[in-house]
Amino acid sequence: MGSFPYFVVYVCLAVFLVAVIVRFFKWSRMPMHMRWELYPVAHEGKKASYGGSYLEESKWWQKKREVSLFGELKVMVPEILFLVALKEHNKKLWTWSFPFHFGLYLVGMTTVLLMIGGLLTAFELLPPVTLVIGTIVPVTGGIGLVLGIFGAFGLFMRRRGRELRDYTAPADLLNLVLFVVVFGVSVVALILDPSFSVVSAFVANLVTFSMAPVEATGLAATMTLVSAVMLALLTAYIPLTHMSHFVGKYFAYHAIRWNDEPNLRGGDQEGKINELLNKPITWSAPHIQGDGKKTWLDAATEEVKK
């Protein structure tokens, strides 16, 4: 295939990075969300253990707020790795969603390890570390791919079932099928190249910007390159769809669920709220009767008509 696989991977990685950055900035510039006022808030530190907050302090507005990054990490890390909230509220869905996501994490970790190993090999650095990486990646890669297929297939069947059928769009099913197909091709490539020698050579060329053909022939080399191209295309596709929720989750927690920034006179919050209150409403519902001229402030202060 010559340099074609390298070109595809580079382009797809660029698309992925640009799409993620665009999503992040788009969501970061959205208007302030309505306060949830749900406690505990993870960054409250010790007060979070019993659902307290800085608001319970006398004259809290005169005191310096203490925000615990460690408190947030204690919640976010288990949530990201093990989908704790989903397990608590919908264990049936978690049964399939957890292996799917954890498989993705393992595949991502394997890719990073391959890149590190490729760089170390190219510059002849730390041979023992390279040897350890070469031993680990077939295990993490294989387990990740199998878990991903298992979870994606299970989620596909769940979405086809009676409970979720009405809430499932065709794109949801298509996305899961893509994961099963792409990961399935990668499993075949792994079976043909159990030591990961071909893919390691490909990634080593990739990270050193050498588009030389891999020193391998036959079906193993072909399937490895096909797998690399398909994985790259899938990587570029993910942030272009609603699967970009891996970016949105940060805002769902920090800008919505945990946003308890105090609204102090003359502060940043006051200015943002006043700006939003003066925006016009076009809602036609009877209790709002927005005509495009009435503002949110008007709606919030006018007498409610019975």
Secondary structure, 3 states (H helix, E strand, C coil): CCCHHHHHHHHHHHHHHHHHHHHHHHHHCCCCCCCCCCCCCHHHHHHHHHCCCHHHCCCHHHCCCCCCHHHHHHHHHHHHHHCHHHHHHCHHHHHHHHHHHHHHHHHHHHHHHHHHHHHHHHCCCCHHHHHHHHHHHHHHHHHHHHHHHHHHHHHHHHHHCCCCHHHCCHHHHHHHHHHHHHHHHHHHHHHHCCCCHHHHHHHHHHHCCCCCCCCCCCHHHHHHHHHHHHHHHHHHHHHHCHHHHHHHHHHHHHHHHCCCCCCCCCCHHHHHHHHHHCCECCCCCCCCCCCCCCEHHHHHHCCCCC
